[in-house]
Amino acid sequence: MTEQQAITNFLKYTGQQAIAPQAALVDCDGVLYDSMKNHTRAWVKLMQKNGIRCTRDEFYLYEGMTGTEIIKMKFKQGAGKNITDDEALALYGVKTRYFHELGEMPMMTGATAVLTALKELGLKRIVVTGSQQATILDRIDNDYPGLFDGRITGFDVHRGKPSPEPYMKGAMQAGCKPGQCLVIENAPLGVQSGHAAGCFTIGVTTGPIPEKDLYKAGADIVYPSMQALAEVLPQLLAAMQAKG
Ligand code: CA
């Protein structure tokens, strides 16, 4: 898929005349941080301690749902238990502790370059994450200083990804229409959310999920890394503006 093809397809299926991007809505885990390996380890530990069978790989597929949504779903499926919001939040606290015990999460290579390029190109930047971990949210401010204008977290939405709600709220916070936003995502449910919201959705394959699965979820274009996206961004945006 070339940039031109991706833009032409997007304009065709949305019926928009132009994209004229105003904002980028950027996922956190697997995009800003190389954190998914430790998240999946922490999830498996939580499930095993509670006698719920699971595999590590399945948690890559749930990525984007809020933590409490994942817990409710797994306890229902794996143990036939309906758990309350409070119980789910308490269990999420335990999972967060396991996650922290695994050590610091590295910043994703190329993420600063992507955000800097977006800023220089005049787009607003909003983090849109299902995370409800205060420590991660604080770290974004420290690790990416001055590079974000706002954030939507798991606390701000009724329904997490793949619902379009997180990215629709992100567009609202940026003060523009979803069709004027780029979404940057690494997970199929996150891509589905961005696509369903009506945003131009860019996939990055930073984990084990192959490119074709991100296209299947509705990605308009997919790059192999944040570094690769940073390199092509000026040309992608120029191609969007030329169509306008
Ligand atoms: Ca993610």
py3Dmol code that shows the C-alpha trace and the ligand (Angstrom):
import py3Dmol

protein = """\
ATOM      1  CA  MET A   1       0.000   0.000   0.000  1.00  0.00           C
ATOM      2  CA  THR A   2       1.485   3.386  -0.967  1.00  0.00           C
ATOM      3  CA  GLU A   3       0.644   6.629   0.858  1.00  0.00           C
ATOM      4  CA  GLN A   4      -1.255   7.838  -2.231  1.00  0.00           C
ATOM      5  CA  GLN A   5      -3.340   4.657  -2.426  1.00  0.00           C
ATOM      6  CA  ALA A   6      -4.136   4.810   1.275  1.00  0.00           C
ATOM      7  CA  ILE A   7      -5.301   8.434   1.018  1.00  0.00           C
ATOM      8  CA  THR A   8      -7.374   7.755  -2.118  1.00  0.00           C
ATOM      9  CA  ASN A   9      -9.052   4.760  -0.428  1.00  0.00           C
ATOM     10  CA  PHE A  10      -9.802   6.757   2.718  1.00  0.00           C
ATOM     11  CA  LEU A  11     -11.388   9.633   0.768  1.00  0.00           C
ATOM     12  CA  LYS A  12     -13.438   7.153  -1.238  1.00  0.00           C
ATOM     13  CA  TYR A  13     -14.919   5.176   1.659  1.00  0.00           C
ATOM     14  CA  THR A  14     -15.488   8.222   3.880  1.00  0.00           C
ATOM     15  CA  GLY A  15     -16.863  10.394   1.072  1.00  0.00           C
ATOM     16  CA  GLN A  16     -14.627  13.220   2.311  1.00  0.00           C
ATOM     17  CA  GLN A  17     -13.206  15.692  -0.211  1.00  0.00           C
ATOM     18  CA  ALA A  18      -9.954  16.082   1.706  1.00  0.00           C
ATOM     19  CA  ILE A  19      -8.233  15.036   4.912  1.00  0.00           C
ATOM     20  CA  ALA A  20      -6.495  18.287   5.993  1.00  0.00           C
ATOM     21  CA  PRO A  21      -5.201  16.710   9.232  1.00  0.00           C
ATOM     22  CA  GLN A  22      -5.427  18.827  12.388  1.00  0.00           C
ATOM     23  CA  ALA A  23      -4.527  16.357  15.116  1.00  0.00           C
ATOM     24  CA  ALA A  24      -2.856  13.039  15.856  1.00  0.00           C
ATOM     25  CA  LEU A  25      -4.473  10.695  18.386  1.00  0.00           C
ATOM     26  CA  VAL A  26      -1.724   8.467  19.708  1.00  0.00           C
ATOM     27  CA  ASP A  27      -2.057   5.176  21.576  1.00  0.00           C
ATOM     28  CA  CYS A  28       0.292   4.526  24.527  1.00  0.00           C
ATOM     29  CA  ASP A  29       1.291   0.880  25.156  1.00  0.00           C
ATOM     30  CA  GLY A  30       3.093  -0.587  22.160  1.00  0.00           C
ATOM     31  CA  VAL A  31       3.342   2.884  20.563  1.00  0.00           C
ATOM     32  CA  LEU A  32       4.925   5.258  23.115  1.00  0.00           C
ATOM     33  CA  TYR A  33       6.334   2.448  25.248  1.00  0.00           C
ATOM     34  CA  ASP A  34       7.727  -0.968  24.490  1.00  0.00           C
ATOM     35  CA  SER A  35       5.598  -2.285  27.323  1.00  0.00           C
ATOM     36  CA  MET A  36       3.441  -5.051  25.896  1.00  0.00           C
ATOM     37  CA  LYS A  37       5.752  -7.947  26.797  1.00  0.00           C
ATOM     38  CA  ASN A  38       5.560  -7.022  30.474  1.00  0.00           C
ATOM     39  CA  HIS A  39       1.818  -6.337  30.318  1.00  0.00           C
ATOM     40  CA  THR A  40       1.137  -9.797  28.917  1.00  0.00           C
ATOM     41  CA  ARG A  41       3.401 -11.373  31.593  1.00  0.00           C
ATOM     42  CA  ALA A  42       1.543  -9.503  34.351  1.00  0.00           C
ATOM     43  CA  TRP A  43      -1.855 -10.510  32.962  1.00  0.00           C
ATOM     44  CA  VAL A  44      -0.898 -14.197  32.841  1.00  0.00           C
ATOM     45  CA  LYS A  45       0.336 -14.049  36.448  1.00  0.00           C
ATOM     46  CA  LEU A  46      -2.923 -12.461  37.620  1.00  0.00           C
ATOM     47  CA  MET A  47      -5.023 -15.064  35.802  1.00  0.00           C
ATOM     48  CA  GLN A  48      -2.928 -18.002  37.066  1.00  0.00           C
ATOM     49  CA  LYS A  49      -3.190 -16.782  40.670  1.00  0.00           C
ATOM     50  CA  ASN A  50      -6.955 -16.776  40.227  1.00  0.00           C
ATOM     51  CA  GLY A  51      -7.119 -20.187  38.554  1.00  0.00           C
ATOM     52  CA  ILE A  52      -8.121 -18.819  35.147  1.00  0.00           C
ATOM     53  CA  ARG A  53      -6.557 -20.478  32.120  1.00  0.00           C
ATOM     54  CA  CYS A  54      -5.078 -18.246  29.473  1.00  0.00           C
ATOM     55  CA  THR A  55      -2.215 -17.841  27.039  1.00  0.00           C
ATOM     56  CA  ARG A  56       0.173 -14.919  26.854  1.00  0.00           C
ATOM     57  CA  ASP A  57      -0.613 -14.243  23.201  1.00  0.00           C
ATOM     58  CA  GLU A  58      -4.328 -13.693  23.782  1.00  0.00           C
ATOM     59  CA  PHE A  59      -3.596 -10.524  25.748  1.00  0.00           C
ATOM     60  CA  TYR A  60      -2.141  -8.906  22.612  1.00  0.00           C
ATOM     61  CA  LEU A  61      -5.598  -9.316  21.112  1.00  0.00           C
ATOM     62  CA  TYR A  62      -7.359  -7.665  24.092  1.00  0.00           C
ATOM     63  CA  GLU A  63      -4.942  -4.735  24.016  1.00  0.00           C
ATOM     64  CA  GLY A  64      -6.940  -1.512  23.888  1.00  0.00           C
ATOM     65  CA  MET A  65      -9.782  -2.658  26.142  1.00  0.00           C
ATOM     66  CA  THR A  66      -9.659  -1.031  29.568  1.00  0.00           C
ATOM     67  CA  GLY A  67      -8.036  -3.105  32.315  1.00  0.00           C
ATOM     68  CA  THR A  68     -11.310  -3.619  34.160  1.00  0.00           C
ATOM     69  CA  GLU A  69     -13.060  -4.735  30.945  1.00  0.00           C
ATOM     70  CA  ILE A  70     -10.403  -7.422  30.384  1.00  0.00           C
ATOM     71  CA  ILE A  71     -10.735  -8.663  33.980  1.00  0.00           C
ATOM     72  CA  LYS A  72     -14.527  -8.857  33.829  1.00  0.00           C
ATOM     73  CA  MET A  73     -14.413 -10.716  30.519  1.00  0.00           C
ATOM     74  CA  LYS A  74     -11.788 -13.254  31.615  1.00  0.00           C
ATOM     75  CA  PHE A  75     -13.420 -13.975  34.992  1.00  0.00           C
ATOM     76  CA  LYS A  76     -16.754 -14.513  33.254  1.00  0.00           C
ATOM     77  CA  GLN A  77     -15.313 -16.756  30.520  1.00  0.00           C
ATOM     78  CA  GLY A  78     -12.763 -18.605  32.620  1.00  0.00           C
ATOM     79  CA  ALA A  79     -14.550 -18.993  35.963  1.00  0.00           C
ATOM     80  CA  GLY A  80     -18.192 -18.134  35.256  1.00  0.00           C
ATOM     81  CA  LYS A  81     -17.902 -15.262  37.725  1.00  0.00           C
ATOM     82  CA  ASN A  82     -19.626 -11.919  37.385  1.00  0.00           C
ATOM     83  CA  ILE A  83     -17.443  -9.479  39.234  1.00  0.00           C
ATOM     84  CA  THR A  84     -18.301  -5.966  40.297  1.00  0.00           C
ATOM     85  CA  ASP A  85     -16.570  -2.770  39.176  1.00  0.00           C
ATOM     86  CA  ASP A  86     -14.906  -2.478  42.582  1.00  0.00           C
ATOM     87  CA  GLU A  87     -13.618  -6.052  42.485  1.00  0.00           C
ATOM     88  CA  ALA A  88     -12.325  -5.530  38.954  1.00  0.00           C
ATOM     89  CA  LEU A  89     -10.520  -2.341  40.008  1.00  0.00           C
ATOM     90  CA  ALA A  90      -8.922  -4.126  42.978  1.00  0.00           C
ATOM     91  CA  LEU A  91      -7.724  -6.958  40.709  1.00  0.00           C
ATOM     92  CA  TYR A  92      -6.425  -4.377  38.253  1.00  0.00           C
ATOM     93  CA  GLY A  93      -4.386  -2.920  41.126  1.00  0.00           C
ATOM     94  CA  VAL A  94      -2.813  -6.350  41.642  1.00  0.00           C
ATOM     95  CA  LYS A  95      -2.031  -6.673  37.918  1.00  0.00           C
ATOM     96  CA  THR A  96      -0.466  -3.192  37.987  1.00  0.00           C
ATOM     97  CA  ARG A  97       1.744  -4.258  40.903  1.00  0.00           C
ATOM     98  CA  TYR A  98       2.921  -7.344  38.977  1.00  0.00           C
ATOM     99  CA  PHE A  99       3.621  -5.113  35.981  1.00  0.00           C
ATOM    100  CA  HIS A 100       5.785  -2.754  38.049  1.00  0.00           C
ATOM    101  CA  GLU A 101       7.667  -5.669  39.604  1.00  0.00           C
ATOM    102  CA  LEU A 102       8.884  -6.532  36.097  1.00  0.00           C
ATOM    103  CA  GLY A 103      10.871  -3.273  35.982  1.00  0.00           C
ATOM    104  CA  GLU A 104      10.879  -0.040  34.027  1.00  0.00           C
ATOM    105  CA  MET A 105       9.177   0.022  30.650  1.00  0.00           C
ATOM    106  CA  PRO A 106      11.410   1.324  27.865  1.00  0.00           C
ATOM    107  CA  MET A 107      10.294   4.182  25.639  1.00  0.00           C
ATOM    108  CA  MET A 108       9.511   3.029  22.096  1.00  0.00           C
ATOM    109  CA  THR A 109      12.312   3.789  19.646  1.00  0.00           C
ATOM    110  CA  GLY A 110      11.146   6.418  17.184  1.00  0.00           C
ATOM    111  CA  ALA A 111       8.189   7.688  19.258  1.00  0.00           C
ATOM    112  CA  THR A 112       9.838  11.002  20.157  1.00  0.00           C
ATOM    113  CA  ALA A 113      10.727  11.486  16.487  1.00  0.00           C
ATOM    114  CA  VAL A 114       7.091  10.881  15.438  1.00  0.00           C
ATOM    115  CA  LEU A 115       5.716  13.332  18.031  1.00  0.00           C
ATOM    116  CA  THR A 116       8.324  15.980  17.218  1.00  0.00           C
ATOM    117  CA  ALA A 117       7.541  15.692  13.501  1.00  0.00           C
ATOM    118  CA  LEU A 118       3.784  15.966  14.186  1.00  0.00           C
ATOM    119  CA  LYS A 119       4.372  19.062  16.310  1.00  0.00           C
ATOM    120  CA  GLU A 120       6.569  20.693  13.659  1.00  0.00           C
ATOM    121  CA  LEU A 121       3.958  19.906  11.020  1.00  0.00           C
ATOM    122  CA  GLY A 122       1.388  21.801  13.117  1.00  0.00           C
ATOM    123  CA  LEU A 123      -0.803  18.933  14.346  1.00  0.00           C
ATOM    124  CA  LYS A 124      -2.143  18.740  17.897  1.00  0.00           C
ATOM    125  CA  ARG A 125      -1.153  15.560  19.774  1.00  0.00           C
ATOM    126  CA  ILE A 126      -3.490  13.715  22.155  1.00  0.00           C
ATOM    127  CA  VAL A 127      -2.717  10.413  23.953  1.00  0.00           C
ATOM    128  CA  VAL A 128      -5.650   7.991  23.744  1.00  0.00           C
ATOM    129  CA  THR A 129      -5.153   4.967  25.991  1.00  0.00           C
ATOM    130  CA  GLY A 130      -7.268   2.379  27.773  1.00  0.00           C
ATOM    131  CA  SER A 131      -4.792   2.529  30.634  1.00  0.00           C
ATOM    132  CA  GLN A 132      -6.014   3.415  34.111  1.00  0.00           C
ATOM    133  CA  GLN A 133      -2.544   3.345  35.678  1.00  0.00           C
ATOM    134  CA  ALA A 134      -1.703   6.735  37.192  1.00  0.00           C
ATOM    135  CA  THR A 135       2.038   5.979  37.091  1.00  0.00           C
ATOM    136  CA  ILE A 136       2.034   5.407  33.320  1.00  0.00           C
ATOM    137  CA  LEU A 137       0.057   8.574  32.779  1.00  0.00           C
ATOM    138  CA  ASP A 138       2.580  10.550  34.869  1.00  0.00           C
ATOM    139  CA  ARG A 139       5.475   9.031  32.995  1.00  0.00           C
ATOM    140  CA  ILE A 140       4.149  10.272  29.659  1.00  0.00           C
ATOM    141  CA  ASP A 141       4.569  13.859  30.902  1.00  0.00           C
ATOM    142  CA  ASN A 142       8.145  13.182  31.988  1.00  0.00           C
ATOM    143  CA  ASP A 143       9.248  11.136  28.985  1.00  0.00           C
ATOM    144  CA  TYR A 144       7.531  13.207  26.280  1.00  0.00           C
ATOM    145  CA  PRO A 145       7.710  16.749  27.710  1.00  0.00           C
ATOM    146  CA  GLY A 146       5.860  19.385  25.709  1.00  0.00           C
ATOM    147  CA  LEU A 147       4.861  16.866  23.069  1.00  0.00           C
ATOM    148  CA  PHE A 148       1.221  16.316  24.099  1.00  0.00           C
ATOM    149  CA  ASP A 149      -1.721  18.735  24.223  1.00  0.00           C
ATOM    150  CA  GLY A 150      -4.133  16.420  26.023  1.00  0.00           C
ATOM    151  CA  ARG A 151      -5.158  12.884  26.904  1.00  0.00           C
ATOM    152  CA  ILE A 152      -8.069  10.472  26.973  1.00  0.00           C
ATOM    153  CA  THR A 153      -7.603   7.542  29.384  1.00  0.00           C
ATOM    154  CA  GLY A 154      -9.585   4.537  30.550  1.00  0.00           C
ATOM    155  CA  PHE A 155     -11.151   6.849  33.156  1.00  0.00           C
ATOM    156  CA  ASP A 156     -12.671   9.133  30.490  1.00  0.00           C
ATOM    157  CA  VAL A 157     -14.695   6.586  28.509  1.00  0.00           C
ATOM    158  CA  HIS A 158     -17.724   4.391  29.107  1.00  0.00           C
ATOM    159  CA  ARG A 159     -16.474   1.835  26.618  1.00  0.00           C
ATOM    160  CA  GLY A 160     -12.868   1.123  25.703  1.00  0.00           C
ATOM    161  CA  LYS A 161     -11.481   0.159  22.295  1.00  0.00           C
ATOM    162  CA  PRO A 162     -12.733  -1.350  19.939  1.00  0.00           C
ATOM    163  CA  SER A 163     -15.607   1.061  20.608  1.00  0.00           C
ATOM    164  CA  PRO A 164     -15.063   4.284  18.636  1.00  0.00           C
ATOM    165  CA  GLU A 165     -15.677   6.273  21.833  1.00  0.00           C
ATOM    166  CA  PRO A 166     -12.012   6.775  22.896  1.00  0.00           C
ATOM    167  CA  TYR A 167     -10.953   8.196  19.520  1.00  0.00           C
ATOM    168  CA  MET A 168     -14.155  10.223  19.094  1.00  0.00           C
ATOM    169  CA  LYS A 169     -13.460  11.798  22.484  1.00  0.00           C
ATOM    170  CA  GLY A 170      -9.848  12.354  21.414  1.00  0.00           C
ATOM    171  CA  ALA A 171     -10.988  14.245  18.320  1.00  0.00           C
ATOM    172  CA  MET A 172     -13.394  16.281  20.454  1.00  0.00           C
ATOM    173  CA  GLN A 173     -10.591  17.181  22.853  1.00  0.00           C
ATOM    174  CA  ALA A 174      -8.422  18.248  19.890  1.00  0.00           C
ATOM    175  CA  GLY A 175     -11.320  20.438  18.702  1.00  0.00           C
ATOM    176  CA  CYS A 176     -11.704  18.860  15.271  1.00  0.00           C
ATOM    177  CA  LYS A 177     -13.666  16.210  13.408  1.00  0.00           C
ATOM    178  CA  PRO A 178     -12.525  12.555  13.508  1.00  0.00           C
ATOM    179  CA  GLY A 179     -12.013  12.758   9.720  1.00  0.00           C
ATOM    180  CA  GLN A 180      -9.322  15.397  10.343  1.00  0.00           C
ATOM    181  CA  CYS A 181      -7.396  13.144  12.738  1.00  0.00           C
ATOM    182  CA  LEU A 182      -4.639  10.598  12.314  1.00  0.00           C
ATOM    183  CA  VAL A 183      -4.743   7.666  14.730  1.00  0.00           C
ATOM    184  CA  ILE A 184      -1.493   5.824  15.556  1.00  0.00           C
ATOM    185  CA  GLU A 185      -2.095   2.300  16.877  1.00  0.00           C
ATOM    186  CA  ASN A 186      -0.341  -1.056  17.269  1.00  0.00           C
ATOM    187  CA  ALA A 187      -3.242  -3.356  18.237  1.00  0.00           C
ATOM    188  CA  PRO A 188      -6.175  -4.747  16.215  1.00  0.00           C
ATOM    189  CA  LEU A 189      -8.835  -3.517  18.691  1.00  0.00           C
ATOM    190  CA  GLY A 190      -7.231  -0.073  18.740  1.00  0.00           C
ATOM    191  CA  VAL A 191      -7.161   0.048  14.945  1.00  0.00           C
ATOM    192  CA  GLN A 192     -10.838  -0.977  14.876  1.00  0.00           C
ATOM    193  CA  SER A 193     -11.626   1.862  17.292  1.00  0.00           C
ATOM    194  CA  GLY A 194      -9.803   4.489  15.216  1.00  0.00           C
ATOM    195  CA  HIS A 195     -11.348   3.241  11.995  1.00  0.00           C
ATOM    196  CA  ALA A 196     -14.864   3.110  13.469  1.00  0.00           C
ATOM    197  CA  ALA A 197     -14.439   6.671  14.770  1.00  0.00           C
ATOM    198  CA  GLY A 198     -13.750   7.771  11.183  1.00  0.00           C
ATOM    199  CA  CYS A 199     -10.073   8.692  11.600  1.00  0.00           C
ATOM    200  CA  PHE A 200      -7.249   7.999   9.141  1.00  0.00           C
ATOM    201  CA  THR A 201      -5.770   5.057  11.045  1.00  0.00           C
ATOM    202  CA  ILE A 202      -2.061   4.263  10.901  1.00  0.00           C
ATOM    203  CA  GLY A 203      -0.929   0.869  12.188  1.00  0.00           C
ATOM    204  CA  VAL A 204       2.575   0.169  13.485  1.00  0.00           C
ATOM    205  CA  THR A 205       3.670  -3.454  13.917  1.00  0.00           C
ATOM    206  CA  THR A 206       5.753  -3.103  17.083  1.00  0.00           C
ATOM    207  CA  GLY A 207       4.790  -6.534  18.492  1.00  0.00           C
ATOM    208  CA  PRO A 208       4.000 -10.056  17.294  1.00  0.00           C
ATOM    209  CA  ILE A 209       0.782  -9.128  15.459  1.00  0.00           C
ATOM    210  CA  PRO A 210       1.384  -9.190  11.683  1.00  0.00           C
ATOM    211  CA  GLU A 211       0.699  -6.324   9.285  1.00  0.00           C
ATOM    212  CA  LYS A 212      -2.175  -8.167   7.613  1.00  0.00           C
ATOM    213  CA  ASP A 213      -4.126  -8.345  10.902  1.00  0.00           C
ATOM    214  CA  LEU A 214      -3.910  -4.568  11.281  1.00  0.00           C
ATOM    215  CA  TYR A 215      -5.157  -4.083   7.705  1.00  0.00           C
ATOM    216  CA  LYS A 216      -7.970  -6.556   8.428  1.00  0.00           C
ATOM    217  CA  ALA A 217      -8.919  -4.483  11.501  1.00  0.00           C
ATOM    218  CA  GLY A 218      -9.276  -1.420   9.262  1.00  0.00           C
ATOM    219  CA  ALA A 219      -5.846   0.253   9.177  1.00  0.00           C
ATOM    220  CA  ASP A 220      -5.478   2.682   6.282  1.00  0.00           C
ATOM    221  CA  ILE A 221      -1.725   2.114   6.152  1.00  0.00           C
ATOM    222  CA  VAL A 222       0.758   0.087   8.218  1.00  0.00           C
ATOM    223  CA  TYR A 223       4.450   0.751   8.974  1.00  0.00           C
ATOM    224  CA  PRO A 224       6.953  -1.662  10.534  1.00  0.00           C
ATOM    225  CA  SER A 225       8.076   0.711  13.323  1.00  0.00           C
ATOM    226  CA  MET A 226       7.647   4.187  14.810  1.00  0.00           C
ATOM    227  CA  GLN A 227      11.007   5.076  13.275  1.00  0.00           C
ATOM    228  CA  ALA A 228       9.705   4.159   9.819  1.00  0.00           C
ATOM    229  CA  LEU A 229       6.578   6.261  10.437  1.00  0.00           C
ATOM    230  CA  ALA A 230       8.682   9.249  11.564  1.00  0.00           C
ATOM    231  CA  GLU A 231      10.670   9.117   8.328  1.00  0.00           C
ATOM    232  CA  VAL A 232       7.600   9.077   6.090  1.00  0.00           C
ATOM    233  CA  LEU A 233       5.383  11.527   8.042  1.00  0.00           C
ATOM    234  CA  PRO A 234       6.311  14.767   6.226  1.00  0.00           C
ATOM    235  CA  GLN A 235       5.634  13.103   2.878  1.00  0.00           C
ATOM    236  CA  LEU A 236       2.375  11.478   4.108  1.00  0.00           C
ATOM    237  CA  LEU A 237       1.060  14.818   5.387  1.00  0.00           C
ATOM    238  CA  ALA A 238       2.150  16.622   2.215  1.00  0.00           C
ATOM    239  CA  ALA A 239       0.259  14.030   0.153  1.00  0.00           C
ATOM    240  CA  MET A 240      -2.868  14.589   2.305  1.00  0.00           C
ATOM    241  CA  GLN A 241      -2.680  18.355   1.905  1.00  0.00           C
ATOM    242  CA  ALA A 242      -2.098  18.085  -1.845  1.00  0.00           C
ATOM    243  CA  LYS A 243      -5.398  16.153  -2.127  1.00  0.00           C
ATOM    244  CA  GLY A 244      -7.175  19.000  -0.332  1.00  0.00           C
TER     245      GLY A 244
END
"""
ligand_1 = """\
1
CA
Ca -1.517 -0.282 22.216
"""
view = py3Dmol.view(width=600, height=400)
view.addModel(protein, "pdb")
view.setStyle({"model": 0}, {"cartoon": {"style": "trace"}})
view.addModel(ligand_1, "xyz")
view.setStyle({"model": 1}, {"stick": {}})
view.zoomTo()
view.show()
